[in-house]
Amino acid sequence: MLRRVQKYIRDNDLLHAGDKVLVCVSGGADSVALLDVLLRSGYECIVAHCNFHLRGKESDRDEQFVKTLCEHIAERLPRPQAWAKNGISLFVREFDTFSYARAHSVGIEVAARELRYQWFDELARAEGCNAIAVAHHQNDQAETVIMNIRRGCGINGLCGMRAKANNPMSSDTDAVVQIPIVRPLLCTTHDYICHYLRDIRGIDWVEDSTNSDTHYKRNAVREELSHWAKAEIEHVAQLAERMQESQK
């Protein structure tokens, strides 16, 4: 997977040698793998973790897991950079997600998304980062495309998520100076990410129990797609890439 992601980063001009990257880590398999791959690829990484206080003790468990991960993950690198020898810098932000949702008349999912992307932009600017890396992969891409189709989308909806995009919550709308959102894992599936962590790297992760709650629309689509073959997931993700190419 390391070589696949590195090639995807090069082909899509996501990052460059020497870049400092804000890596958004929840503690789940996808974000843990993202951090590991970027560190092994030589990028200077700092970690951002959001505690939305939506899952009680489980939210606090995730935060502690990420703290421990950042303290020890550099030990797994063959030649850790000087900045990583004492652990990876970690920034944690706690949010009152329910209050924000009520104040802005939005759902919890939208509230959490707006809160985290706004903070990611602020933190990346403060720390001098070149990019903000998030862990969306081909399953997420397929979910996004299917959800857009069900809403009655046009061509833009079929494009799904782009490998490199402007931050929707950026405080600066000038595209020249925006810190982009990059998605290095859009070239792989969730199953392969878990295989990479479990069988190749021997790195643990935590599971979000709400992922199985199908009252959330995305989770309901995710449950449907869990019965699809790996190739079918990849085909939908590849469709999104082709549609993006057609819009250039």
C-alpha positions in Angstrom: 0.0 0.0 0.0 2.9 2.3 0.7 4.0 2.4 -2.9 0.5 2.7 -4.2 -0.2 5.8 -2.0 3.1 7.4 -2.8 2.4 7.0 -6.5 -1.1 8.5 -6.1 0.4 11.4 -4.2 2.9 12.1 -7.1 0.3 11.5 -9.9 -2.2 13.9 -8.3 0.4 16.5 -7.1 -0.9 16.2 -3.5 2.3 16.8 -1.6 6.0 17.6 -2.2 9.2 16.6 -0.5 9.7 18.5 2.7 6.0 19.4 3.1 4.6 19.8 6.6 1.2 18.1 6.8 -1.6 18.4 9.3 -3.0 14.8 9.6 -6.5 14.4 10.9 -6.6 11.3 13.1 -9.7 10.0 14.7 -8.2 6.7 15.9 -10.0 4.6 13.3 -8.2 2.3 10.9 -8.2 4.8 8.0 -6.7 7.7 9.7 -4.1 5.6 11.6 -3.0 4.1 8.3 -2.9 7.6 6.7 -0.5 8.8 9.5 1.7 5.7 9.2 2.0 6.0 5.4 2.8 9.7 5.4 5.4 9.3 8.2 7.0 6.4 6.3 7.0 8.6 3.2 9.1 11.2 5.0 6.6 14.0 5.4 6.7 16.1 8.6 3.4 15.4 10.3 1.5 16.9 13.1 -1.8 15.4 14.3 -5.2 16.9 14.9 -7.8 15.1 16.8 -11.4 16.2 17.4 -13.4 15.2 20.4 -17.1 16.0 19.6 -18.4 14.4 22.9 -21.0 12.5 21.0 -20.3 9.0 22.3 -19.6 9.5 26.0 -16.7 7.5 27.3 -16.0 6.1 23.8 -15.0 9.6 22.6 -12.6 10.0 25.5 -11.2 6.5 24.8 -10.5 7.6 21.2 -8.7 10.7 22.4 -6.5 8.7 24.7 -5.7 6.2 22.0 -4.5 8.9 19.6 -2.4 10.4 22.4 -0.7 7.1 22.9 -0.3 6.5 19.2 1.4 9.8 18.7 3.8 9.1 21.6 4.9 5.8 20.1 4.3 5.6 16.4 7.7 7.1 15.5 9.3 4.0 17.1 8.0 2.0 14.1 9.9 4.2 11.6 13.2 2.7 10.4 14.9 6.2 10.4 12.7 8.7 12.4 13.4 12.3 11.6 14.8 14.5 14.4 11.4 16.2 14.9 9.7 12.8 15.4 12.1 11.1 17.9 10.2 12.3 20.9 6.8 11.6 19.5 4.5 13.3 17.0 3.0 16.7 17.9 -0.7 16.3 18.8 -3.4 19.0 19.0 -6.8 18.1 20.5 -9.9 20.3 20.3 -13.1 19.6 22.2 -16.4 20.7 20.7 -19.9 21.3 22.0 -21.4 19.8 18.8 -25.0 19.8 20.0 -25.0 23.5 20.9 -23.4 24.4 17.5 -26.0 22.3 15.7 -28.9 24.1 17.5 -27.4 27.5 17.0 -26.9 27.0 13.3 -30.0 24.9 12.6 -28.1 22.0 11.1 -27.9 18.3 11.8 -25.2 16.7 14.0 -23.3 15.4 11.0 -23.1 18.8 9.3 -22.2 20.5 12.6 -19.3 18.1 13.2 -18.1 18.6 9.7 -18.2 22.4 9.8 -16.5 22.5 13.2 -13.6 20.2 12.3 -12.8 21.7 8.9 -12.9 25.2 10.4 -10.5 24.2 13.1 -8.2 22.3 10.7 -7.8 25.4 8.7 -7.0 27.5 11.7 -4.5 25.0 13.1 -2.8 24.4 9.7 -2.2 28.1 9.3 -0.9 28.5 12.8 1.5 25.6 12.4 2.7 26.6 8.9 1.4 23.4 7.2 1.3 23.0 3.5 -1.7 20.7 3.4 -4.4 19.1 5.5 -4.6 15.3 5.0 -7.8 13.4 5.6 -8.4 9.6 5.4 -11.2 9.3 2.8 -10.8 6.1 0.7 -12.6 4.4 -2.2 -15.4 3.1 0.0 -16.1 6.7 1.1 -15.9 7.8 -2.5 -18.5 5.2 -3.5 -20.8 6.2 -0.6 -20.6 9.9 -1.6 -21.4 9.1 -5.3 -24.3 6.8 -4.4 -25.7 9.4 -1.9 -25.4 12.1 -4.6 -27.3 10.0 -7.1 -30.1 9.4 -4.7 -30.4 13.1 -4.2 -30.8 13.6 -7.9 -27.4 15.0 -8.7 -25.9 16.2 -12.0 -22.4 15.7 -13.3 -20.7 17.4 -10.4 -22.3 15.0 -8.0 -20.9 12.1 -10.0 -17.4 13.5 -9.5 -17.5 12.7 -5.8 -14.6 13.9 -3.6 -11.5 15.2 -5.3 -8.0 14.1 -4.3 -7.1 17.7 -3.7 -9.6 20.4 -2.9 -10.1 23.7 -1.2 -11.2 23.7 2.5 -15.0 24.4 2.5 -14.6 26.2 5.9 -11.4 28.2 5.0 -11.2 31.6 6.6 -9.5 32.8 3.4 -11.4 32.4 0.1 -8.4 33.3 -2.0 -7.5 30.0 -3.7 -3.9 31.0 -4.2 -3.2 31.0 -0.5 -5.6 28.4 0.7 -4.2 25.3 2.5 -5.7 22.4 0.5 -7.4 19.3 1.7 -5.7 16.2 0.3 -7.0 12.7 0.3 -4.0 10.3 -0.3 -6.0 7.1 0.4 -8.6 7.6 -2.4 -6.5 5.0 -4.3 -7.4 2.1 -1.9 -10.2 0.4 -0.1 -11.1 0.2 3.6 -10.5 -3.6 3.5 -7.0 -3.2 2.2 -6.3 -0.5 4.8 -7.3 -2.9 7.6 -5.1 -5.6 6.0 -2.2 -3.2 5.9 -2.5 -2.2 9.6 -3.3 -5.7 10.9 -1.1 -8.0 8.8 1.7 -5.8 7.5 2.3 -3.2 10.1 0.9 -4.7 13.3 -0.7 -1.5 14.4 -4.0 -1.3 16.3 -6.9 1.1 15.9 -10.3 1.7 17.5 -13.8 1.2 16.2 -16.5 3.9 16.3 -19.7 2.1 17.5 -21.9 4.7 15.8 -20.7 3.5 12.3 -23.3 0.7 12.6 -26.1 3.1 13.4 -28.1 3.2 10.1 -30.3 6.1 11.2 -27.5 8.2 9.7 -27.9 8.3 5.9 -24.2 7.7 5.2 -24.1 4.7 7.5 -27.1 3.2 5.8 -25.4 3.5 2.5 -22.2 2.1 4.0 -24.2 -1.0 5.2 -25.5 -1.5 1.7 -22.0 -1.2 0.2 -20.6 -3.7 2.7 -22.3 -6.4 0.6 -20.6 -5.3 -2.6 -17.5 -6.9 -4.0 -14.2 -5.0 -3.8 -14.2 -4.6 -7.5 -17.6 -3.0 -7.5 -16.5 -0.4 -4.9 -13.4 0.3 -7.0 -15.5 0.8 -10.2 -17.7 3.5 -8.6 -14.6 5.3 -7.3 -13.0 5.0 -10.7 -16.2 6.4 -12.3 -15.8 9.5 -10.0 -12.2 10.0 -11.2 -13.3 9.7 -14.9 -16.1 12.3 -14.3 -13.5 14.6 -12.7 -11.3 14.3 -15.7 -14.2 15.2 -18.0 -14.8 18.4 -16.0 -11.2 19.7 -16.4 
